[in-house]
Amino acid sequence: MPDQISPATRSTVPHATTKSTTAVRAPAPSRRRTVIGTGVGNALEWYDWNIYAIFTPFFASQFFPSADPTSALLSTLAIFAVGFLMRPLGGLLFGRLSDRRGRRAAMVASIALAAAGSLLIGLAPTYATLGVGASVLLVLARLVQGLAHGGELPAAQTYVAEMAPRERRGLWSSLIFASGTCGIMVATVLGAVLASFLSENQLHAWGWRVPFVIGGLLGLYALVMRLRLEETAAFEKQADASGHEPRTSLWAGFRENRSACLRVLGLTMGGTVVYYTWAVSAPAQAISLKGIDASSALWAGVLANLVFLVALPLFGALSDRVGRKPVLYGSYIGGAVLAFPLNWLIQDQVWQLAVSMTTAMLFISAGVAITPAVFAEMFPTGLRTTGVGFPYAIAVAVCGGTAPYLQTWLSSNGKGDLFLGYTVALLILALAVIRRMPETKNTDLT
């Protein structure tokens, strides 16, 4: 059932309603700044995480003893998962900052931390130079990035959803994953170019540093762009109201919106495992476990992400016409039905990887294009970022951050089908959530 807001909460926290006769709209110049400022910063987050996944095979031995390459790879993937452990804290801290001080303040702070983490990895000394200290610096950088990224996505999602016209919120929400995909594509293309022009020894020695340093510099540019953003009208209206009446406490807000928080968890767990499996770790898995040429595998990833990028706004616009639930159904049902066949298709040929990735990401795009709109439409303004960010980050930390490690470990031990079964089970759980959730298309955010 839809969440019930107490009378006290109603008087202090504007909330989503389908009965409002006015929708919060931003002027055209603000919308352009929204697209640029939000998109660049959000792209950097996805760039950072994809660069780490892509170049793990090349820098694993730089931060851990190289005598056992498999152990070094697994240790580096474990740190990939460690970064996700900070996401719930980041979602809570930056979510609260966003709901208290504004969406813009949270987005500025998160991008500054993300840039610092990327530069730290790119400039860190190796295990041969600093010993275990190099491993510690890698962990520290991932913790900083995890904290920043835990707050980045929900703040950006909320900002875009509140700036969008009501009747086009699904389309606008596709900006989040569209910009993120651009970040992934830039990372993948850069990886493919480096793999094409540098020798394997050069990639292991210093080539892997290049994309991290570039990421840090892009972060500084994104920081400047975000300082120029305007605050959303929905937040300013809520802030004006709370200036005269006490704000609702965080935990009271969670309690009153517990059903929405559980929906975020249920939808995110399956979605994040499928996404990180295909969009992030599939090329690295193909390189490490299937023996596919690194350059070819990365270019296959570029092709799949191009299809994904084109599909995102189409599904976002479709949800504005037919509703959020039909589009979500198609995404999660397709992912569950095709999980085993698409994974079995990948053997030792790059075309197999390209077909599997492209097909999987086409179905994934339907769901992820509209989840920012779906999540924003579930919560009142005063809890919108935190209500999405905290449960979302928990689900991503528990399921998404561990997915590459779990998949690698099970596959290397001949038990890859167990990972696929785990994925399908999470997708079925998400379908149960979709069945019970209300349709939120055309909901006003006030």
C-alpha positions as CSV (number, residue, x, y, z in Angstrom):
1,M,0.0,0.0,0.0
2,P,1.1,3.6,-0.5
3,D,2.9,5.1,2.6
4,Q,0.9,7.0,5.1
5,I,2.2,10.4,6.2
6,S,1.2,11.6,9.7
7,P,-0.7,14.9,10.0
8,A,2.3,16.5,11.6
9,T,4.5,15.4,8.7
10,R,1.9,16.7,6.2
11,S,2.1,20.2,7.7
12,T,5.9,20.4,7.5
13,V,7.0,18.3,4.6
14,P,5.6,18.8,1.1
15,H,4.9,15.5,-0.5
16,A,4.1,13.9,-3.8
17,T,0.5,13.9,-4.8
18,T,-1.4,13.1,-7.9
19,K,-4.1,15.7,-7.1
20,S,-2.1,18.8,-7.2
21,T,-3.1,21.2,-10.0
22,T,0.3,22.8,-10.3
23,A,3.6,21.2,-11.2
24,V,7.0,22.5,-10.3
25,R,8.7,23.6,-13.5
26,A,12.1,25.1,-14.1
27,P,12.7,27.8,-16.8
28,A,14.6,26.7,-19.9
29,P,18.0,28.1,-19.0
30,S,17.8,26.2,-15.6
31,R,17.0,23.0,-17.5
32,R,20.0,23.4,-19.7
33,R,22.3,23.9,-16.7
34,T,20.6,20.9,-15.0
35,V,21.5,18.7,-18.0
36,I,25.1,19.9,-18.1
37,G,26.0,20.3,-14.5
38,T,24.3,17.1,-13.3
39,G,25.3,15.1,-16.3
40,V,29.1,15.9,-16.1
41,G,29.3,15.1,-12.4
42,N,27.2,12.0,-12.7
43,A,29.3,10.7,-15.6
44,L,32.4,11.1,-13.6
45,E,31.1,8.7,-10.9
46,W,30.4,6.0,-13.4
47,Y,33.7,6.6,-15.2
48,D,35.6,6.1,-11.9
49,W,33.9,2.8,-11.1
50,N,34.2,1.5,-14.6
51,I,37.9,2.5,-14.9
52,Y,38.6,0.5,-11.7
53,A,36.8,-2.6,-13.0
54,I,38.4,-2.4,-16.5
55,F,42.0,-1.9,-15.3
56,T,41.9,-4.3,-12.4
57,P,43.7,-7.0,-14.3
58,F,46.5,-4.5,-15.0
59,F,47.1,-2.8,-11.7
60,A,46.2,-5.6,-9.3
61,S,49.9,-6.7,-9.1
62,Q,50.9,-3.0,-8.5
63,F,49.2,-2.9,-5.1
64,F,49.5,-6.5,-4.0
65,P,52.3,-9.2,-4.2
66,S,52.5,-10.3,-7.8
67,A,53.7,-13.9,-7.1
68,D,50.0,-15.1,-7.3
69,P,48.2,-13.2,-10.0
70,T,44.8,-14.7,-9.2
71,S,45.1,-13.8,-5.5
72,A,46.1,-10.2,-6.5
73,L,43.1,-10.0,-8.8
74,L,40.7,-11.2,-6.1
75,S,42.2,-8.9,-3.5
76,T,41.7,-5.9,-5.9
77,L,38.1,-6.9,-6.6
78,A,37.6,-7.2,-2.8
79,I,38.6,-3.6,-2.5
80,F,36.1,-2.8,-5.3
81,A,33.5,-4.3,-2.9
82,V,35.0,-2.4,0.1
83,G,34.3,0.9,-1.6
84,F,30.6,0.0,-1.7
85,L,30.6,-0.4,2.1
86,M,30.9,3.3,2.4
87,R,27.9,3.9,0.2
88,P,25.2,3.6,2.8
89,L,27.0,6.1,5.0
90,G,27.4,8.4,2.0
91,G,23.8,8.0,1.1
92,L,22.8,8.9,4.7
93,L,25.2,11.8,5.1
94,F,24.9,13.4,1.7
95,G,21.2,12.6,1.6
96,R,20.6,14.4,4.8
97,L,22.8,17.3,3.5
98,S,20.6,17.4,0.4
99,D,17.3,17.3,2.3
100,R,18.5,19.9,4.8
101,R,20.8,22.3,2.9
102,G,19.8,21.7,-0.7
103,R,20.4,19.3,-3.6
104,R,23.2,21.6,-5.0
105,A,25.2,21.5,-1.8
106,A,25.2,17.8,-1.7
107,M,26.2,17.5,-5.4
108,V,29.1,19.9,-5.0
109,A,30.5,18.1,-1.9
110,S,30.2,14.6,-3.5
111,I,32.0,15.5,-6.7
112,A,34.9,17.1,-4.8
113,L,35.4,13.9,-2.8
114,A,35.1,11.7,-5.9
115,A,37.8,13.7,-7.7
116,A,40.1,13.5,-4.8
117,G,39.7,9.7,-4.6
118,S,40.5,9.3,-8.3
119,L,43.6,11.4,-8.1
120,L,44.8,9.4,-5.1
121,I,44.6,6.1,-7.0
122,G,46.3,7.6,-10.1
123,L,49.2,9.0,-8.1
124,A,49.6,6.3,-5.4
125,P,53.0,4.5,-5.1
126,T,53.1,0.8,-5.9
127,Y,53.6,-2.2,-3.6
128,A,57.2,-2.5,-4.8
129,T,57.8,1.1,-3.5
130,L,55.7,1.3,-0.3
131,G,54.8,-2.2,0.5
132,V,51.6,-2.7,2.3
133,G,51.2,1.0,2.5
134,A,50.3,1.0,-1.2
135,S,47.4,-1.4,-0.4
136,V,46.3,0.9,2.4
137,L,46.2,3.9,0.1
138,L,44.1,2.0,-2.4
139,V,41.6,1.1,0.3
140,L,41.5,4.7,1.5
141,A,40.9,6.0,-2.0
142,R,38.1,3.5,-2.5
143,L,36.5,4.4,0.8
144,V,36.6,8.1,-0.1
145,Q,35.0,7.4,-3.5
146,G,32.4,5.1,-1.9
147,L,31.4,7.8,0.5
148,A,31.1,10.4,-2.3
149,H,29.3,8.1,-4.7
150,G,26.9,7.0,-2.1
151,G,25.5,10.5,-2.0
152,E,26.1,11.4,-5.6
153,L,23.5,9.3,-7.3
154,P,20.5,10.0,-5.1
155,A,21.2,13.7,-4.9
156,A,21.5,13.8,-8.7
157,Q,18.4,11.7,-9.2
158,T,16.4,14.0,-6.9
159,Y,17.7,17.1,-8.5
160,V,16.8,16.0,-12.0
161,A,13.4,14.7,-11.0
162,E,12.5,17.9,-9.2
163,M,13.6,20.1,-12.1
164,A,11.8,18.0,-14.7
165,P,8.3,18.8,-16.1
166,R,5.8,16.3,-14.5
167,E,4.6,14.9,-17.8
168,R,8.2,14.3,-19.0
169,R,9.8,13.1,-15.8
170,G,10.5,9.6,-17.1
171,L,12.4,11.0,-20.1
172,W,14.3,13.5,-18.0
173,S,15.2,10.7,-15.5
174,S,16.9,8.8,-18.3
175,L,19.6,11.6,-18.1
176,I,21.0,9.9,-15.0
177,F,21.9,6.6,-16.6
178,A,22.5,8.3,-20.0
179,S,25.2,10.5,-18.5
180,G,26.5,7.6,-16.5
181,T,26.7,5.5,-19.6
182,C,28.7,8.3,-21.3
183,G,31.1,8.1,-18.4
184,I,31.3,4.3,-18.9
185,M,31.8,4.6,-22.6
186,V,34.6,7.2,-22.2
187,A,36.3,4.9,-19.7
188,T,35.8,1.9,-22.0
189,V,37.0,3.7,-25.1
190,L,40.0,5.0,-23.2
191,G,40.7,1.5,-22.0
192,A,40.4,0.1,-25.6
193,V,42.7,2.9,-26.9
194,L,45.3,2.3,-24.3
195,A,45.1,-1.5,-24.8
196,S,45.5,-0.9,-28.6
197,F,48.5,1.4,-28.4
198,L,50.4,0.3,-25.3
199,S,52.0,-3.1,-24.7
200,E,50.8,-5.3,-21.9
201,N,54.0,-4.4,-19.9
202,Q,53.4,-0.7,-20.3
203,L,49.8,-1.1,-19.2
204,H,50.9,-2.9,-16.1
205,A,53.7,-0.5,-15.4
206,W,52.1,2.9,-15.9
207,G,49.3,2.9,-18.5
208,W,46.6,2.1,-15.9
209,R,47.4,5.4,-14.1
210,V,46.3,7.6,-17.0
211,P,42.5,7.2,-16.7
212,F,42.5,7.8,-13.0
213,V,44.4,11.1,-13.3
214,I,42.1,12.1,-16.2
215,G,39.1,11.3,-13.9
216,G,40.5,13.6,-11.2
217,L,40.9,16.5,-13.6
218,L,37.4,16.0,-15.0
219,G,36.1,16.0,-11.4
220,L,37.6,19.5,-10.9
221,Y,35.7,20.7,-14.1
222,A,32.5,19.1,-12.8
223,L,32.9,20.9,-9.5
224,V,33.0,24.3,-11.2
225,M,29.9,23.4,-13.3
226,R,27.9,22.4,-10.2
227,L,28.8,25.6,-8.4
228,R,26.7,27.3,-11.1
229,L,23.6,25.2,-10.6
230,E,20.4,26.7,-9.2
231,E,18.4,25.0,-6.3
232,T,15.1,23.3,-7.2
233,A,11.8,25.0,-6.6
234,A,10.5,22.0,-4.7
235,F,13.3,22.1,-2.1
236,E,13.1,25.9,-1.7
237,K,9.3,25.6,-1.1
238,Q,10.0,22.9,1.5
239,A,12.8,25.0,3.1
240,D,10.5,28.0,3.4
241,A,7.8,25.9,5.1
242,S,10.3,24.4,7.5
243,G,11.6,27.9,8.5
244,H,8.4,28.4,10.4
245,E,7.6,24.9,11.6
246,P,9.9,22.1,13.0
247,R,11.3,19.7,10.5
248,T,10.3,16.0,10.7
249,S,13.1,13.9,12.2
250,L,15.0,11.5,10.0
251,W,14.0,8.3,11.7
252,A,10.3,9.4,11.9
253,G,10.5,10.0,8.1
254,F,11.9,6.5,7.5
255,R,9.3,5.0,9.7
256,E,6.4,6.7,8.0
257,N,7.8,5.9,4.6
258,R,9.0,2.4,5.4
259,S,7.1,0.8,2.5
260,A,8.8,3.1,0.0
261,C,12.2,2.4,1.5
262,L,11.5,-1.4,1.2
263,R,10.5,-0.9,-2.5
264,V,13.8,0.9,-3.2
265,L,15.7,-2.1,-1.6
266,G,13.7,-4.7,-3.5
267,L,14.0,-3.0,-6.9
268,T,17.7,-2.2,-6.5
269,M,19.1,-5.5,-5.3
270,G,18.3,-7.4,-8.5
271,G,18.9,-4.4,-10.8
272,T,22.3,-3.6,-9.4
273,V,23.6,-7.2,-9.7
274,V,22.5,-7.4,-13.3
275,Y,23.8,-4.0,-14.2
276,Y,27.3,-4.5,-12.6
277,T,27.5,-8.0,-14.1
278,W,27.0,-6.8,-17.7
279,A,27.8,-3.1,-17.9
280,V,30.8,-3.0,-15.6
281,S,32.5,-6.3,-15.2
282,A,31.6,-8.3,-18.3
283,P,34.7,-7.2,-20.4
284,A,37.1,-7.8,-17.5
285,Q,35.5,-11.2,-16.9
286,A,35.8,-12.1,-20.6
287,I,39.5,-11.0,-20.5
288,S,40.4,-12.8,-17.3
289,L,38.3,-16.0,-17.5
290,K,37.5,-16.6,-21.2
291,G,40.8,-15.5,-22.7
292,I,39.2,-13.0,-25.1
293,D,41.6,-10.3,-26.4
294,A,41.5,-7.2,-24.1
295,S,41.1,-4.7,-26.9
296,S,38.4,-6.7,-28.6
297,A,36.5,-7.2,-25.4
298,L,36.5,-3.5,-24.5
299,W,35.3,-2.5,-28.0
300,A,32.4,-5.0,-27.6
301,G,31.6,-3.2,-24.4
302,V,31.5,0.1,-26.3
303,L,29.0,-1.3,-28.8
304,A,26.7,-2.6,-26.0
305,N,26.8,0.7,-24.2
306,L,25.9,2.6,-27.5
307,V,22.8,0.5,-27.8
308,F,22.1,1.0,-24.1
309,L,22.5,4.8,-24.5
310,V,20.1,5.0,-27.4
311,A,17.5,2.9,-25.6
312,L,17.4,4.9,-22.4
313,P,15.5,8.0,-23.5
314,L,13.1,5.8,-25.6
315,F,12.1,3.8,-22.5
316,G,12.0,7.0,-20.4
317,A,9.5,8.6,-22.8
318,L,7.5,5.3,-23.1
319,S,7.0,5.3,-19.3
320,D,5.6,8.8,-19.5
321,R,2.9,7.5,-21.9
322,V,2.1,4.0,-20.6
323,G,3.2,4.2,-17.0
324,R,6.2,3.1,-14.9
325,K,5.1,-0.4,-14.1
326,P,4.7,-1.9,-17.6
327,V,8.2,-0.7,-18.5
328,L,9.6,-2.1,-15.2
329,Y,7.9,-5.5,-15.8
330,G,9.5,-5.8,-19.3
331,S,13.0,-5.0,-17.9
332,Y,13.0,-7.5,-15.0
333,I,11.2,-10.3,-16.8
334,G,13.6,-10.1,-19.7
335,G,16.6,-10.1,-17.4
336,A,15.4,-13.2,-15.5
337,V,14.5,-15.2,-18.6
338,L,17.7,-14.4,-20.5
339,A,20.2,-14.7,-17.6
340,F,21.3,-18.3,-18.3
341,P,21.2,-18.3,-22.1
342,L,23.2,-15.1,-22.5
343,N,25.9,-16.2,-20.1
344,W,26.1,-19.6,-21.7
345,L,26.6,-18.0,-25.1
346,I,29.9,-16.4,-24.1
347,Q,32.8,-18.8,-24.8
348,D,36.0,-17.6,-26.5
349,Q,34.8,-15.4,-29.3
350,V,34.3,-11.6,-29.1
351,W,31.1,-11.7,-31.1
352,Q,29.6,-13.9,-28.5
353,L,30.4,-11.3,-25.8
354,A,29.1,-8.5,-28.0
355,V,25.7,-10.2,-28.7
356,S,25.2,-11.1,-25.0
357,M,26.2,-7.7,-23.6
358,T,24.0,-5.8,-26.2
359,T,21.0,-8.0,-25.6
360,A,21.3,-7.9,-21.8
361,M,21.8,-4.1,-21.7
362,L,18.8,-3.5,-23.9
363,F,16.5,-5.0,-21.3
364,I,18.4,-3.4,-18.4
365,S,18.0,0.0,-20.0
366,A,14.2,-0.2,-19.7
367,G,14.4,-0.4,-15.9
368,V,17.2,1.9,-15.1
369,A,16.0,4.7,-17.4
370,I,13.0,5.3,-15.1
371,T,14.1,4.3,-11.6
372,P,15.1,7.9,-10.7
373,A,11.6,9.0,-11.5
374,V,10.0,6.0,-9.8
375,F,12.1,6.5,-6.6
376,A,11.5,10.3,-6.5
377,E,7.7,9.8,-6.9
378,M,7.7,7.6,-3.8
379,F,8.9,10.1,-1.2
380,P,8.0,13.6,0.2
381,T,10.4,16.4,-0.6
382,G,11.8,16.6,2.9
383,L,13.0,12.9,2.8
384,R,13.4,12.4,-0.9
385,T,17.2,12.2,-1.2
386,T,17.8,10.4,2.1
387,G,14.8,8.1,1.6
388,V,16.2,7.0,-1.7
389,G,19.9,7.2,-1.0
390,F,20.2,5.2,2.2
391,P,18.3,2.0,1.2
392,Y,19.6,2.3,-2.4
393,A,23.2,2.4,-1.1
394,I,22.6,-0.6,1.2
395,A,21.3,-2.6,-1.7
396,V,24.2,-1.6,-4.0
397,A,26.8,-2.3,-1.2
398,V,25.4,-5.7,-0.4
399,C,24.6,-6.9,-3.9
400,G,26.3,-4.7,-6.5
401,G,29.7,-4.2,-4.8
402,T,30.1,-8.0,-4.2
403,A,28.8,-9.0,-7.7
404,P,32.1,-8.9,-9.6
405,Y,34.0,-10.7,-6.8
406,L,31.3,-13.3,-6.3
407,Q,31.0,-13.9,-10.1
408,T,34.8,-14.3,-10.5
409,W,35.2,-16.6,-7.5
410,L,32.3,-18.9,-8.5
411,S,33.2,-18.9,-12.2
412,S,36.8,-19.7,-11.5
413,N,35.7,-22.7,-9.4
414,G,33.3,-24.0,-12.1
415,K,30.2,-22.8,-10.3
416,G,29.1,-19.9,-12.5
417,D,25.5,-21.2,-12.7
418,L,25.1,-20.6,-8.9
419,F,25.7,-16.9,-9.6
420,L,23.2,-16.9,-12.3
421,G,20.6,-18.5,-10.1
422,Y,21.3,-15.9,-7.4
423,T,20.7,-13.2,-10.0
424,V,17.4,-14.7,-11.2
425,A,16.2,-15.0,-7.6
426,L,16.8,-11.3,-7.0
427,L,15.0,-10.3,-10.2
428,I,12.0,-12.4,-9.2
429,L,11.9,-10.6,-5.8
430,A,11.9,-7.3,-7.8
431,L,9.0,-8.5,-9.9
432,A,7.0,-9.1,-6.6
433,V,7.8,-5.6,-5.5
434,I,6.6,-4.1,-8.8
435,R,3.4,-6.1,-8.6
436,R,2.5,-4.5,-5.2
437,M,3.7,-1.0,-5.8
438,P,1.3,1.8,-7.0
439,E,1.6,3.4,-10.4
440,T,3.2,6.9,-10.0
441,K,3.2,8.3,-13.5
442,N,2.0,12.0,-13.6
443,T,2.6,12.4,-9.9
444,D,3.4,16.0,-8.9
445,L,6.5,16.6,-6.6
446,T,5.5,19.4,-4.3
